[in-house]
Amino acid sequence: MRVEIPVDLLKDCQGDENAELVLKLIRFFREARHEWVISPHDVEAVHAFLERHVPVLAQVYLLLAQKASMAQAWAPHSGTTGVVRVAGDTLAADIGDLERPAVLVVENAIYDWQMIEALARLLGCEDVVDAKKGSRLGVYNGGGKDGATRHAVEQAGQFSRTKRVVLVIDSDSFHPTDQTGNHEKAEAAAREGVSAHVLSFREMENYIPNRVLARQPKKTVGMSSMAKRLESLKTFSPEQRAHFDMKHGFKGKPKKGADQKGRHSGKAGSTYVIPPRHGDLYDEVAERDLITLQEGFGTDLPGLFLQEVMGGGISERDLDGLGPGAKQELRSMFETIRGVI
């Protein structure tokens, strides 16, 4: 978090009364747990406060204040957006909030974190990974959208003033224009102080680049057609790929009813189903490609993605194939997560 200490809190009797808590706050800055927001004009007041209360550490902390003030002066963003501004009557509560780990709530703590870590490493957001390793960010398993939303709200209730909780969930959207129940869940959580990010794509797995899919091990007979499956996936537009069920494909039995979009080839073992909620999204796709993609790519994709990223076989450039705006959205997600760390 970005934290500002008002100068008045350092002077006279206020400085004496709050010295212990202020010094604890400065220690957070020294440990790089939080970022000090301070104007160069206020450094002298900090110097006087430190000389009065911690003369031995004054030079160390003063240097920290000077570096923070210069960083603030040259920062591209200005203003107080996202800054915790402490005050005398909130200082104890603010420190309590700031010394707790930030919270990231996802649907599945194993698979979703594998995805987030892989994407963080590709996009230069390793500081988010480091925060988890350093216990400054806790990742919690929601057990699905409903559970994740409830848990995020419960976690937000553990903070006094600054709700350092992020909820990241799939959109489960079948079409680019879909507004699903997950958006409503995120809005409800936001009203309780949770910072929520609903993925634009259908699920986390839709952000896995094709190069990863090409390297999926072919261990079973069912996986032997993986190369053909990938070639069929490449015929999709970015919008079609973004809302395809990457794990399960178009597998299923057509249902009776006038609104059923399912079609089939008439050949045994070649049946596929397109859920009605997709609308006309796949109407122009060749039937042979829909048949090829009936199985999808399996459920172990996040682990493979992280493995390939850690091995150096995947780069940020591979995300370009996801379509325009995908990397910008992912960077926005990481800014939301950073905003509570």
C-alpha positions in Angstrom: 0.0 0.0 0.0 1.0 3.6 -0.5 0.9 5.4 2.8 1.2 9.1 3.7 2.1 10.4 7.2 0.9 14.0 7.7 3.5 16.4 9.0 1.3 17.5 11.9 1.5 14.0 13.2 5.3 14.3 13.7 5.4 17.6 15.5 5.0 18.8 19.1 2.8 16.8 21.4 1.2 14.8 18.6 4.7 13.6 17.6 5.4 12.6 21.2 2.1 10.8 21.7 2.3 8.8 18.4 6.1 8.2 18.2 5.9 4.5 18.9 3.2 3.9 16.2 4.8 6.2 13.7 8.2 4.4 14.0 6.4 1.1 13.5 4.9 2.5 10.3 8.4 3.7 9.1 9.7 0.2 9.8 7.1 -1.1 7.3 8.7 1.2 4.7 12.2 0.1 5.5 11.1 -3.6 5.2 9.5 -2.7 1.8 6.2 -4.0 3.0 4.6 -0.6 2.0 5.5 2.5 0.0 6.1 5.8 1.7 4.3 8.8 0.1 6.1 11.9 1.1 6.8 15.3 -0.4 10.4 16.6 -0.4 9.1 19.6 1.5 8.2 17.3 4.5 11.6 15.6 4.8 12.9 18.2 7.3 10.0 17.6 9.6 10.7 13.8 9.5 14.4 14.6 10.3 13.5 16.6 13.4 11.1 13.8 14.6 13.7 11.2 14.1 16.5 13.2 15.9 14.1 13.6 18.8 13.0 10.0 19.1 15.5 7.7 17.5 18.8 9.5 17.2 20.7 6.3 16.6 18.6 5.3 13.6 17.9 8.9 12.5 20.3 8.8 9.5 19.0 5.4 8.3 15.4 6.5 8.4 16.2 9.9 7.1 17.8 8.4 4.0 14.7 6.3 3.5 12.5 9.4 3.7 14.7 11.2 1.2 14.6 8.4 -1.3 10.8 8.1 -0.9 10.3 11.8 -1.4 12.4 11.8 -4.6 10.5 8.8 -5.9 7.2 10.6 -5.2 8.4 13.7 -6.9 9.3 11.8 -10.1 6.4 9.4 -10.0 4.2 9.5 -13.2 1.0 9.4 -11.0 0.1 12.1 -8.6 -2.7 12.8 -6.2 -4.0 10.7 -3.3 -5.7 7.9 -5.2 -4.9 4.6 -3.5 -3.0 6.3 -0.7 -3.7 5.5 3.0 -3.5 8.8 4.8 -3.1 8.1 8.5 -4.3 10.5 11.2 -3.9 10.6 15.0 -7.2 9.0 15.7 -6.8 6.3 13.0 -3.1 5.5 13.4 -3.5 2.4 15.5 -6.2 0.9 13.3 -4.3 1.8 10.1 -1.2 0.0 11.4 -3.3 -3.0 12.3 -4.6 -3.1 8.7 -1.1 -2.6 7.2 0.7 -5.3 9.2 -1.8 -7.9 8.2 -1.1 -9.8 4.9 -3.2 -8.6 1.9 -5.7 -11.2 0.7 -6.3 -12.6 -2.8 -9.4 -14.8 -3.1 -9.8 -17.0 -6.1 -12.0 -19.9 -7.0 -9.3 -22.5 -6.9 -6.1 -21.7 -5.0 -4.0 -24.2 -6.8 -5.0 -23.8 -10.4 -5.8 -20.1 -10.4 -2.6 -19.2 -8.6 -0.6 -21.3 -11.1 -2.2 -19.2 -13.8 -1.6 -15.9 -12.0 2.0 -16.7 -11.2 2.7 -17.7 -14.8 1.1 -14.5 -16.1 2.9 -12.4 -13.5 6.3 -13.8 -14.6 5.5 -13.1 -18.3 4.3 -9.5 -17.7 7.0 -8.4 -15.3 4.8 -8.5 -12.3 7.1 -10.8 -10.2 6.6 -8.5 -7.2 3.2 -10.0 -6.8 4.8 -13.5 -6.7 7.4 -12.2 -4.2 4.6 -10.8 -2.0 3.1 -14.3 -1.7 6.5 -15.9 -1.0 7.2 -13.3 1.6 3.8 -13.8 3.3 2.7 -10.3 2.5 -0.1 -11.7 0.3 -2.2 -14.7 1.2 -4.1 -16.7 -1.5 -7.3 -18.2 -0.4 -9.4 -20.9 -2.0 -13.1 -20.0 -2.5 -14.2 -23.3 -3.8 -16.2 -21.7 -6.6 -17.7 -18.3 -7.3 -20.2 -18.2 -4.5 -17.7 -19.4 -1.9 -15.0 -17.0 -3.2 -17.4 -14.1 -3.0 -18.5 -14.9 0.6 -14.9 -15.5 1.7 -13.7 -12.2 0.2 -16.4 -10.3 2.1 -15.6 -12.2 5.3 -11.9 -11.3 4.9 -12.7 -7.6 4.2 -14.5 -7.6 7.5 -11.3 -8.4 9.3 -9.8 -5.0 8.3 -10.7 -1.8 10.1 -10.4 1.0 7.5 -8.4 -0.3 4.5 -10.0 -3.4 3.0 -6.9 -5.1 1.6 -8.8 -7.8 -0.2 -9.0 -8.7 -3.9 -11.4 -11.1 -5.5 -10.5 -12.6 -8.9 -13.1 -14.8 -10.6 -14.0 -16.1 -14.0 -16.7 -14.4 -16.0 -18.2 -17.7 -17.3 -19.3 -15.7 -20.3 -20.4 -17.4 -23.5 -20.3 -14.3 -25.6 -18.3 -11.0 -25.6 -21.4 -9.1 -24.6 -22.4 -11.4 -21.7 -23.0 -9.9 -18.3 -23.2 -13.0 -16.0 -24.1 -13.6 -12.4 -20.4 -13.4 -11.6 -20.4 -9.7 -12.4 -23.3 -9.3 -10.0 -21.3 -11.2 -7.3 -18.3 -9.0 -7.9 -20.4 -5.9 -7.6 -21.9 -7.1 -4.3 -18.4 -7.8 -2.9 -17.2 -4.4 -4.1 -20.0 -2.8 -2.0 -18.4 -4.4 1.0 -15.0 -2.9 0.3 -13.5 -5.8 -1.8 -11.5 -4.9 -4.9 -13.0 -7.2 -7.5 -11.7 -8.3 -10.9 -14.0 -10.4 -13.2 -12.0 -11.8 -16.1 -13.1 -10.6 -19.6 -12.5 -14.1 -21.0 -14.7 -17.1 -20.0 -12.2 -18.7 -17.6 -8.6 -18.4 -16.5 -7.5 -21.2 -19.0 -8.6 -19.0 -21.9 -5.5 -16.8 -21.3 -3.1 -19.7 -22.0 -1.2 -19.1 -25.2 -1.2 -21.6 -28.1 2.5 -22.4 -27.6 1.7 -24.0 -24.3 -1.1 -26.1 -25.8 1.3 -27.3 -28.5 3.6 -28.7 -25.8 0.9 -30.6 -23.9 2.2 -34.2 -23.4 0.3 -36.8 -25.5 0.0 -39.5 -22.9 -3.2 -41.2 -23.9 -5.1 -42.3 -27.0 -7.5 -39.4 -26.3 -4.7 -36.9 -26.5 -3.2 -38.2 -29.7 -5.2 -35.7 -31.8 -3.8 -32.7 -29.8 -2.0 -31.2 -32.8 -5.2 -31.4 -34.9 -7.2 -29.8 -32.0 -4.7 -26.9 -31.8 -4.9 -26.3 -35.6 -8.7 -26.1 -35.3 -8.4 -23.7 -32.4 -6.2 -21.5 -34.5 -9.1 -21.0 -36.9 -11.0 -19.2 -34.2 -11.2 -15.4 -34.0 -9.9 -13.9 -30.7 -13.5 -13.5 -29.5 -14.4 -17.1 -30.3 -11.2 -18.4 -28.5 -11.9 -16.2 -25.5 -15.3 -17.8 -24.8 -14.5 -21.4 -25.8 -14.5 -24.1 -23.1 -10.8 -24.8 -23.1 -11.1 -27.7 -20.7 -14.1 -29.6 -22.0 -14.6 -28.3 -25.6 -18.0 -28.9 -27.3 -18.5 -32.3 -25.7 -22.0 -33.4 -24.8 -25.3 -34.7 -26.1 -27.6 -32.4 -28.0 -30.7 -31.5 -26.1 -34.2 -31.4 -27.7 -35.8 -28.0 -28.1 -36.2 -25.2 -30.5 -33.4 -23.0 -29.0 -30.8 -25.8 -29.2 -27.7 -24.7 -31.2 -26.2 -28.2 -31.1 -25.3 -29.9 -34.3 -23.7 -33.2 -35.1 -21.9 -34.9 -38.0 -24.1 -38.0 -38.1 -21.0 -40.1 -37.5 -20.5 -42.2 -34.4 -18.2 -40.6 -31.9 -18.3 -37.2 -33.7 -21.2 -35.5 -31.9 -20.6 -32.0 -30.6 -22.8 -29.5 -28.8 -22.8 -25.7 -29.0 -24.6 -24.3 -25.9 -27.4 -21.8 -26.9 -25.8 -19.1 -24.8 -23.0 -18.8 -27.4 -25.6 -17.3 -29.7 -24.1 -16.9 -33.3 -20.5 -16.8 -32.1 -19.5 -20.1 -33.8 -21.9 -20.1 -36.7 -19.2 -19.4 -39.3 -16.8 -22.1 -37.9 -16.3 -25.1 -40.2 -18.0 -28.2 -38.9 -14.8 -30.3 -39.1 -13.2 -27.9 -36.6 -16.1 -28.1 -34.2 -15.9 -31.9 -34.3 -12.2 -31.8 -33.7 -12.6 -29.5 -30.7 -15.4 -31.6 -29.0 -12.9 -32.8 -26.4 -11.2 -29.6 -25.4 -7.6 -29.6 -23.9 -8.1 -31.1 -20.4 -8.0 -29.8 -16.9 -4.2 -29.7 -16.1 -3.4 -26.7 -18.3 -2.4 -24.2 -15.5 0.4 -26.4 -14.2 1.7 -26.9 -17.7 1.6 -23.2 -18.3 3.6 -22.4 -15.2 6.1 -25.1 -16.0 6.7 -23.8 -19.5 7.1 -20.2 -18.2 9.6 -21.3 -15.6 11.5 -23.3 -18.2 11.8 -20.2 -20.4 9.9 -21.6 -23.3 7.1 -19.0 -23.2 7.5 -15.2 -23.5 5.3 -12.2 -23.2 5.0 -12.1 -27.0 3.1 -15.4 -26.9 0.2 -13.5 -25.2 -0.3 -11.4 -28.3 -2.2 -14.2 -29.9 -4.9 -13.8 -27.3 -6.1 -10.7 -29.2 -6.1 -6.9 -28.7 -6.7 -5.8 -25.1 -5.9 -9.1 -23.4 -2.5 -8.0 -22.0 -3.9 -4.6 -21.0 -6.7 -6.4 -19.0 -4.2 -8.7 -17.3 -2.0 -5.7 -16.4 -5.1 -4.1 -14.9 -5.7 -7.2 -12.8 -2.2 -7.1 -11.5 -2.6 -3.4 -10.7 -5.7 -4.3 -8.7 -3.7 -6.9 -6.7 -0.8 -4.6 -6.2 -3.2 -1.9 -4.9 -3.8 -3.9 -1.8 -0.3 -5.3 -1.2 
